Amino acid sequence: MGEALKTTPEALSHSIWDDSCLMSKALTDMVDNIIPNALAAVSAFVMASSRDWRAAVFGVASMPIQALAISWYRTRSSKSLSVHRAARAGLGAAVSSSLSRLPLVRAYGGEAYEVDSVGQAQQKLSDIILVRGKDLGVLSVVQTNCKGLSAAATVSVRCAERLGAHTERDVEQGSPDPSLSLSGSLDVDRVHFGYNKDTLVLKDLSFSIPAGATAAIVGRSGSAGKSTLVRLLMRFYDPSRGSISLGGRDIRKLNIGDLRRHIAVVHQDSPVVPGSALTNIVYPSILRDMGDDERERALSRATECASQANCLEFLSDRGGMEETLGQLSGGQRQRLAIARALYRDAPVLILDESTSSLDTENQAQVQAAVEKASLGRTLIIIAHRLSTVRGADL
């Protein structure tokens, strides 16, 4: 996870995308070769007619038919390429979108959701290639290039699992325990940590937060240590010395999925998952996999969480919980992220500079949502202004 956080989504997406572009080039080259091949056929007719006048008559008589066939073929190819490009762009957008919200994916255990999302886009592209390829009679071209596309798609749908896999193979502890329920108490004991061996970001850090308390960690924006602490709590990294305990249990001895299930994080730049507000709030659950009763329960609970997070007003203007979201303001994204955290129902809620880039009006709305969200939970607020943490206990 550490290495993935240092790599831009664009760079990762580009490396995945190279193989997929091979298919586009193959189909484009196929269309570009139609005219030269047609001219070669005409030349062959001319050469044949020089030896036999009947061949010339036949060639001239057949030219309108050839022209119509070529015109039909070009039109069909052009339409197919347009459909192919749209599907290819959809796959690229799905991959890039998944990579852009990588911290959310890891914090909420959204790998299966992202694999499904990219897989759906890849399947759509594959279906179009096969159907249009058959219509055009170019299945051989498709088959020749399918290996490159399959490789790209395989990498795409597994990218969320592969990224950071080398950092998390060693931190899994046993099988997940869905029945595990820990309190929200946190104990940090003499923790040392640095991103490299020469520089310590945290040195001999110790503190305790009782379950249900609100703690504030304040420092200037961008100062080292605040967000680092969040990454240690989520086990994106482990301290070089010292220990961190949740509910009296050393987090290094917990299954990482169980640990992250007990912590909900609202990041500074909260990403929006493509789709509806319902899709965003229940993330990483996949709505398509829910039965009717389960979906109704999810909708009811998500609506309640949206109300607590002060989202319903702006969502009603956009058609409600199940309409596809368009562009959202920073404050709206943050409130939607708080609703997602409430739906998770974790005993610990972390706000990582979640109001730092908001104007006064949006900040007040988010602050009101935070006050509702903190009831019955351990709340850790990371901020760079004291005015935003006046109600903190610690």
C-alpha positions, -999 to +999 in steps of 0.1 A: +000+000+000+029+024+008+043+021-027+009+025-043+003+057-024+035+071-040+024+063-075-001+084-095-033+068-107-025+080-142+009+062-143-007+030-131-036+033-155-013+040-184+007+008-178-025-013-177-039+004-208-011-002-232-022-038-241-058-027-246-047-001-272-033-030-293-069-041-302-079-006-312-048-004-335-057-037-351-092-027-359-081+007-372-055-009-394-081-033-408-103-004-420-073+015-434-064-015-456-098-017-472-092+009-499-057-003-509-070-038-512-099-026-533-075-008-557-054-039-560-085-059-570-094-033-597-058-035-610-061-073-612-093-069-633-075-045-657-046-069-662-070-097-668-090-077-693-060-069-714-059-106-723-096-112-727-123-085-736-149-106-719-130-102-686-131-064-691-169-064-696-173-086-665-150-063-645-168-031-655-202-046-648-192-058-614-176-025-603-209-010-590-215-041-569-179-039-556-184-002-548-216-008-529-200-036-510-170-015-500-192+014-490-214-009-469-183-023-453-168+011-445-200+023-430-204-009-409-167-006-398-171+030-389-201+023-367-183-006-351-152+014-343-173+041-327-190+016-305-157-001-297-141+033-288-169+041-265-166+007-247-129+011-246-132+045-230-156+030-205-130+004-195-103+030-192-125+052-171-134+023-148-097+014-143-087+051-137-116+056-113-107+026-093-071+036-090-080+072-081-098+060-049-072+035-038-071+047-002-108+043+001-106+008-015-081-003+010-097+013+040-132-001+033-121-034+018-135-026-016-113-048-037-141-072-047-163-042-057-135-027-079-128-061-095-165-064-103-167-028-116-138-031-139-148-066-149-183-054-160-166-027-182-142-053-196-170-077-204-189-051-222-159-044-244-153-081-250-189-086-260-188-057-285-156-070-301-170-105-306-204-094-319-191-066-342-162-088-352-186-115-364-208-089-382-178-076-401-163-110-409-131-100-391-132-126-363-097-137-373-084-102-366-101-102-332-088-137-323-052-126-333-053-097-310-075-111-282-045-123-263-033-088-257-067-076-247-073-105-223-039-098-206-049-061-202-083-070-189-069-095-164-045-070-151-072-044-149-097-064-129-070-076-105-052-042-101-068-034-068-057-067-053-022-065-068-015-030-056-002-033-021-004-070-021+033-072-013+027-050+018-003-069+031+007-105+026+027-103+058+001-085+079-028-109+076-034-127+110-057-157+107-091-159+091-116-130+094-140-133+123-174-116+114-186-120+150-156-100+164-168-068+182-143-045+197-148-013+217-136+020+203-108+025+229-074+033+213-040+030+230-008+042+212+023+031+232+057+045+224+053+044+187+083+052+164+078+054+126+096+069+096+090+065+058+127+059+055+154+048+079+170+081+083+141+103+093+115+096+120+080+111+115+068+099+148+091+094+178+081+078+211+044+087+206+020+076+234-016+085+241-049+068+250-085+076+238-114+061+258-142+045+239-168+071+229-145+101+234-137+128+208-100+134+203-084+162+182-050+161+165-042+196+153-013+209+133-006+230+103-018+216+069+007+192+055+027+189+086+042+154+091+026+130+115-012+136+114-022+115+084+007+092+091-010+082+123-042+073+104-022+051+081-007+033+111-041+028+127-054+013+094-022-007+091-012+007+057+021+008+075+034-007+108+055+012+134+091+003+136+088+003+174+059+004+198+024-008+195-012+003+188-042-014+204-079-012+196-103-024+222-074-038+242-061-059+213-028-053+195-038-044+160-009-065+146-026-096+160-059-089+143-070-100+109-066-068+088-101-071+074-115-073+110-094-043+120-106-021+092-142-031+097-140-014+131-127+019+117-144+043+092-123+070+076-134+102+059-105+115+039-097+151+029-106+145-007-134+120-004-139+102-038-173+096-053-179+061-066-196+063-101-233+056-097-260+067-073-259+080-037-271+046-026-242+029-044-218+053-026-232+049+008-234+011+008-199+008-007-183-017-009-215-038-011-226-046-046-263-037-051-266-060-081-259-090-059-286-081-033-320-097-033-351-075-032-356-076+006-319-070+012-319-041-012-349-025+005-332-028+039-300-013+025-320+016+010-338+023+042-306+023+063-287+043+037-315+069+037-313+072+074-275+076+073-279+102+045-303+121+067-279+121+097-251+134+074-273+162+061-274+148+025-311+145+018-316+181+008-291+181-020-300+145-030-337+154-034-327+180-059-309+153-079-337+128-080-332+109-048-310+081-035-311+059-066-304+085-093-269+087-108-249+115-092-234+142-113-208+167-101-208+174-064-193+202-044-166+196-019-191+199+010-215+175-007-188+149-012-177+151+024-212+147+037-217+117+014-185+102+028-198+108+063-230+089+053-209+061+040-189+060+073-222+060+093-235+031+072-204+012+081-214+015+117-178+012+130-169+021+166-141+044+155-146+073+131-116+092+118-120+126+100-087+132+082-088+170+076-122+165+061-131+203+063-098+218+054-107+228+018-143+239+024-158+273+025-175+286+057-211+274+046-200+239+036-178+236+067-208+244+090-229+218+072-202+191+075-196+201+111-232+196+119-231+162+102-200+153+123-217+161+155-245+137+147-221+110+135-200+111+167-228+099+190-218+066+205-185+065+186-148+072+193-142+102+170-107+113+160-106+146+142-074+156+123-074+193+116-052+223+111-075+249+127-085+249+164-118+264+155-130+231+140-123+210+171-137+231+199-160+203+211-132+177+215-127+159+248-090+154+243 
